């Protein structure tokens, strides 16, 4: 009896010990999928945040670039990954909340159902710019020129269905003007064509536009954020123009896990992410990229994405955007 008791007690002790061991994190690396190529702003953000998360979690965090189809291939891979906390994705506005609206046949996931939001990582204002030779220097002047010459002005973005595309279409809808969209594959060629007076207008992420506006290689027309940029205090917001009150649209990134990832894991990641984003060095480095650090709970981030998607759906429908 005594032997049986000791064996049972030992077995119980082992079971209790096993239950006491945290299921996560462990020695296995955490992978953050970036659904774009290496070297871009989303990739840089993922590597910065991933390094700091790894330090706080005391485990390895690696970044895996899975580009293609405007970011939807990388997001799809994250959706299909095991919900164990070891695979995350740094999603951005377009593949998370816009792609399914623009191309519902090809995008087979529903980010709001198939991913668990961990937290908002960054927001970044956009900037409407113009070629140096355009006979307009403010948004009201641009819109007046567009009304006088319907379909003659052109604007460039990095692609159909991007937040840049939607931001300009939102302006066009409000102003009731016809400006032709010219989709590019990347921002570098857009800048070259605007500076070279081959493209009238462009909607760019602020970090790529600011140096060219400061150097007067292109004109800064309007900022899409609710407030002016500190680096360009003389460039008004879109909302300051007549008929544009309340206009606000920004690019954003956020950290997600596959749906059904344990709540305790998601909450732990959210806590650590908020600590990372609150640190001075991370805030400084993100600021150098033209980004504003996010914060808040997973629930508040989910509500943010839902609101953004509602606005995107309105713009996509009004402008009949399809890819």
C-alpha positions as CSV (number, residue, x, y, z in Angstrom):
1,X,0.0,0.0,0.0
2,X,2.8,2.3,0.9
3,X,4.6,1.6,-2.4
4,X,1.4,2.2,-4.4
5,X,0.8,5.4,-2.5
6,X,4.4,6.7,-3.3
7,X,4.0,5.7,-7.0
8,X,0.7,7.5,-7.2
9,X,2.0,10.5,-5.4
10,X,5.0,10.6,-7.8
11,X,2.7,10.3,-10.8
12,X,0.5,13.1,-9.5
13,X,3.6,15.2,-8.8
14,X,4.8,14.7,-12.4
15,X,1.3,15.6,-13.8
16,X,1.2,18.8,-11.6
17,X,4.7,19.7,-12.7
18,X,3.7,19.3,-16.4
19,X,0.6,21.4,-15.9
20,X,2.7,24.0,-14.1
21,X,5.1,24.3,-17.1
22,X,4.0,27.2,-19.3
23,X,2.8,26.0,-22.7
24,X,4.2,29.2,-24.2
25,X,6.8,30.7,-24.7
26,X,9.4,28.0,-25.1
27,X,12.6,27.4,-26.9
28,X,10.9,27.2,-30.2
29,X,11.4,30.5,-32.2
30,X,8.4,32.8,-32.9
31,X,8.1,33.7,-36.5
32,X,6.6,37.0,-37.7
33,X,5.5,36.8,-41.3
34,X,5.9,40.0,-43.3
35,X,3.7,39.7,-46.4
36,X,6.0,42.0,-48.4
37,X,9.6,42.0,-49.7
38,X,12.5,42.7,-47.5
39,X,13.7,46.3,-47.2
40,X,10.4,48.0,-47.2
41,X,8.8,50.0,-44.3
42,X,6.7,47.1,-43.1
43,X,9.7,44.8,-43.1
44,X,11.8,47.4,-41.2
45,X,9.0,47.7,-38.6
46,X,8.8,43.9,-38.2
47,X,12.5,43.6,-37.6
48,X,12.6,46.4,-35.1
49,X,9.6,45.2,-33.1
50,X,10.5,41.5,-33.5
51,X,13.9,42.1,-32.0
52,X,12.5,44.0,-29.0
53,X,9.7,41.4,-28.5
54,X,12.3,38.6,-28.5
55,X,14.3,40.4,-25.7
56,X,11.2,40.7,-23.6
57,X,10.0,37.1,-24.2
58,X,13.5,35.8,-23.8
59,X,13.3,33.7,-26.9
60,X,14.2,34.0,-30.6
61,X,11.9,36.0,-32.9
62,X,12.6,35.6,-36.6
63,X,11.1,37.6,-39.6
64,X,10.0,35.6,-42.6
65,X,9.2,37.6,-45.8
66,X,6.4,36.0,-47.8
67,X,5.6,38.5,-50.6
68,X,3.2,38.3,-53.5
69,X,-0.3,39.3,-54.6
70,X,-0.3,42.6,-52.7
71,X,0.5,40.9,-49.4
72,X,-2.4,38.4,-49.5
73,X,-0.1,35.3,-49.9
74,X,1.7,36.1,-46.6
75,X,-1.5,36.7,-44.8
76,X,-3.0,33.4,-46.2
77,X,0.0,31.6,-44.8
78,X,-0.5,33.0,-41.4
79,X,-4.2,32.2,-41.5
80,X,-3.3,28.5,-42.3
81,X,-0.6,28.3,-39.5
82,X,-1.1,26.4,-36.3
83,X,-2.8,28.7,-33.6
84,X,-0.1,28.1,-31.0
85,X,1.5,31.5,-30.7
86,X,4.6,30.6,-32.7
87,X,3.5,32.1,-36.0
88,X,2.4,35.8,-36.2
89,X,1.9,38.2,-39.1
90,X,2.6,41.9,-39.3
91,X,-0.4,42.8,-41.4
92,X,-1.1,46.1,-43.2
93,X,-4.2,47.8,-44.2
94,X,-4.4,46.5,-47.8
95,X,-4.1,42.7,-47.4
96,X,-6.0,42.7,-44.1
97,X,-8.9,45.0,-44.8
98,X,-9.0,46.1,-48.4
99,X,-8.0,43.2,-50.7
100,X,-11.1,41.1,-50.0
101,X,-13.3,44.0,-51.0
102,X,-11.4,44.7,-54.2
103,X,-10.8,41.1,-55.3
104,X,-13.3,38.8,-53.4
105,X,-12.8,35.9,-55.7
106,X,-9.0,35.5,-55.1
107,X,-8.9,36.5,-51.4
108,X,-10.1,33.4,-49.6
109,X,-9.7,34.6,-46.0
110,X,-11.7,36.9,-43.8
111,X,-9.1,38.6,-41.7
112,X,-11.7,39.6,-39.0
113,X,-12.6,35.9,-38.5
114,X,-9.5,34.1,-39.5
115,X,-7.0,36.1,-37.4
116,X,-6.7,37.1,-33.8
117,X,-5.8,40.8,-33.5
118,X,-2.9,41.4,-31.0
119,X,-2.3,45.1,-31.4
120,X,-2.0,48.2,-33.6
121,X,1.7,48.6,-34.3
122,X,2.0,51.8,-36.4
123,X,0.0,54.4,-38.3
124,X,1.5,56.7,-40.9
125,X,0.0,59.7,-42.7
126,X,-0.2,59.9,-46.5
127,X,0.8,63.0,-48.5
128,X,-0.8,64.2,-51.8
129,X,2.0,65.7,-53.9
130,X,2.2,67.4,-57.3
131,X,4.8,67.8,-60.0
132,X,6.8,71.1,-59.8
133,X,5.3,72.4,-63.0
134,X,1.6,71.9,-62.2
135,X,-0.2,75.2,-62.1
136,X,-1.7,74.5,-58.7
137,X,-0.1,74.5,-55.3
138,X,-3.1,73.8,-52.9
139,X,-5.8,71.2,-52.8
140,X,-8.5,73.7,-53.7
141,X,-6.4,74.8,-56.7
142,X,-5.9,71.2,-57.8
143,X,-9.6,70.5,-57.6
144,X,-10.4,73.6,-59.5
145,X,-8.0,72.6,-62.2
146,X,-9.5,69.1,-62.3
147,X,-13.0,70.5,-62.7
148,X,-11.8,72.7,-65.5
149,X,-10.1,69.8,-67.3
150,X,-12.1,66.6,-66.5
151,X,-10.0,63.5,-67.0
152,X,-6.9,65.4,-68.0
153,X,-5.0,65.2,-64.7
154,X,-3.4,62.0,-63.5
155,X,-2.3,60.6,-60.2
156,X,-0.1,57.7,-59.2
157,X,-0.2,55.2,-56.4
158,X,1.6,51.9,-55.7
159,X,-1.3,49.9,-56.9
160,X,-5.0,49.2,-57.3
161,X,-6.8,48.7,-54.0
162,X,-4.0,50.1,-51.8
163,X,-4.8,52.5,-49.0
164,X,-3.1,55.2,-51.2
165,X,-5.5,54.5,-54.0
166,X,-8.5,54.7,-51.7
167,X,-7.3,57.9,-50.1
168,X,-7.3,59.7,-53.4
169,X,-10.6,58.2,-54.5
170,X,-12.1,59.4,-51.3
171,X,-11.0,63.0,-52.2
172,X,-12.4,62.6,-55.7
173,X,-15.7,61.3,-54.4
174,X,-16.1,64.2,-52.0
175,X,-15.0,66.8,-54.6
176,X,-16.9,65.2,-57.5
177,X,-13.8,65.4,-59.9
178,X,-12.4,63.1,-62.5
179,X,-8.6,62.5,-62.1
180,X,-7.1,59.4,-63.8
181,X,-5.5,56.8,-61.6
182,X,-2.1,55.4,-62.8
183,X,-1.1,52.3,-60.7
184,X,2.6,51.7,-60.3
185,X,4.5,48.7,-58.9
186,X,6.4,50.7,-56.4
187,X,7.0,54.2,-55.0
188,X,10.4,54.9,-56.4
189,X,9.2,55.2,-60.0
190,X,6.3,57.4,-58.9
191,X,8.7,59.8,-57.3
192,X,10.8,59.9,-60.5
193,X,7.8,60.6,-62.7
194,X,6.4,63.3,-60.5
195,X,9.8,65.1,-60.1
196,X,10.3,64.8,-63.9
197,X,6.9,66.4,-64.6
198,X,5.6,63.2,-66.3
199,X,2.9,62.6,-63.6
200,X,0.6,65.4,-62.3
201,X,-0.1,64.1,-58.8
202,X,0.7,61.2,-56.5
203,X,-0.4,59.8,-53.2
204,X,2.6,58.7,-51.2
205,X,3.4,57.5,-47.7
206,X,4.8,60.6,-45.9
207,X,8.3,59.2,-45.4
208,X,9.0,58.9,-49.1
209,X,7.4,62.3,-49.9
210,X,8.8,64.5,-47.2
211,X,12.4,64.8,-48.4
212,X,11.3,65.6,-52.0
213,X,8.9,68.3,-50.7
214,X,11.4,69.8,-48.4
215,X,13.9,70.0,-51.3
216,X,11.1,71.5,-53.5
217,X,11.5,68.7,-56.1
218,X,7.8,68.3,-55.8
219,X,4.9,70.2,-54.2
220,X,3.3,69.2,-51.0
221,X,-0.5,69.6,-51.6
222,X,-2.2,68.0,-48.5
223,X,-1.7,65.6,-45.6
224,X,-4.4,62.9,-45.1
225,X,-4.0,62.8,-41.3
226,X,-6.2,64.9,-39.0
227,X,-3.2,67.1,-38.1
228,X,-0.3,68.6,-40.1
229,X,3.1,67.0,-40.2
230,X,5.8,68.4,-38.0
231,X,8.3,68.1,-40.8
232,X,6.0,70.1,-43.2
233,X,4.1,72.6,-41.1
234,X,3.1,74.7,-44.1
235,X,1.3,71.8,-45.9
236,X,-2.4,71.8,-44.9
237,X,-4.4,68.7,-44.1
238,X,-7.1,67.5,-46.6
239,X,-9.7,68.3,-44.0
240,X,-8.8,72.0,-44.0
241,X,-10.0,72.3,-47.6
242,X,-13.6,73.4,-48.3
243,X,-15.9,70.4,-48.4
244,X,-13.4,68.1,-46.8
245,X,-14.2,68.5,-43.1
246,X,-13.6,65.3,-41.2
247,X,-11.4,63.7,-43.8
248,X,-8.8,61.4,-42.3
249,X,-7.1,58.3,-43.7
250,X,-3.8,56.8,-42.7
251,X,-1.7,53.7,-43.5
252,X,-1.4,51.2,-40.7
253,X,0.2,48.0,-39.6
254,X,-0.8,45.6,-36.8
255,X,0.2,42.3,-35.3
256,X,-2.0,39.3,-35.7
257,X,-2.0,35.6,-34.7
258,X,-4.1,32.8,-36.3
259,X,-7.6,32.6,-35.0
260,X,-8.1,30.3,-32.0
261,X,-4.6,31.1,-30.6
262,X,-5.0,30.7,-26.8
263,X,-6.3,33.9,-25.2
264,X,-3.5,33.9,-22.7
265,X,-0.9,33.9,-25.4
266,X,-2.6,36.8,-27.3
267,X,-2.9,38.8,-24.1
268,X,0.8,38.2,-23.2
269,X,1.8,39.3,-26.7
270,X,-0.3,42.4,-26.4
271,X,1.2,43.4,-23.1
272,X,4.7,42.9,-24.4
273,X,4.0,44.7,-27.7
274,X,2.6,47.7,-25.8
275,X,5.8,47.8,-23.7
276,X,8.0,47.6,-26.8
277,X,6.0,50.4,-28.5
278,X,6.3,52.6,-25.4
279,X,10.1,52.5,-25.3
280,X,11.9,55.6,-26.3
281,X,14.3,54.0,-28.8
282,X,11.5,52.2,-30.7
283,X,9.4,55.4,-30.8
284,X,12.4,57.3,-32.1
285,X,13.2,54.7,-34.8
286,X,9.6,54.5,-35.9
287,X,9.4,58.3,-36.0
288,X,12.4,58.3,-38.4
289,X,10.3,56.1,-40.7
290,X,7.4,58.6,-40.6
291,X,5.3,56.2,-38.4
292,X,3.4,56.8,-35.2
293,X,3.6,53.9,-32.7
294,X,0.3,52.3,-31.8
295,X,-0.9,51.0,-28.5
296,X,-4.0,49.6,-26.8
297,X,-5.7,46.3,-26.3
298,X,-6.4,43.6,-28.9
299,X,-10.1,44.4,-28.6
300,X,-9.5,48.1,-29.4
301,X,-7.4,47.1,-32.4
302,X,-10.1,44.8,-33.6
303,X,-12.6,47.7,-33.4
304,X,-10.2,50.0,-35.2
305,X,-9.8,47.5,-38.1
306,X,-13.6,47.0,-38.3
307,X,-14.1,50.8,-38.6
308,X,-11.4,51.1,-41.2
309,X,-12.9,48.3,-43.2
310,X,-16.3,50.0,-43.1
311,X,-14.8,53.1,-44.6
312,X,-12.8,51.2,-47.2
313,X,-16.0,49.3,-48.3
314,X,-17.8,52.6,-48.9
315,X,-14.9,54.0,-51.0
316,X,-14.5,50.7,-53.0
317,X,-18.2,50.7,-53.8
318,X,-18.5,54.4,-54.6
319,X,-15.4,54.3,-56.9
320,X,-16.2,50.8,-58.3
321,X,-12.7,49.6,-57.6
322,X,-12.0,46.1,-58.9
323,X,-8.8,44.2,-59.6
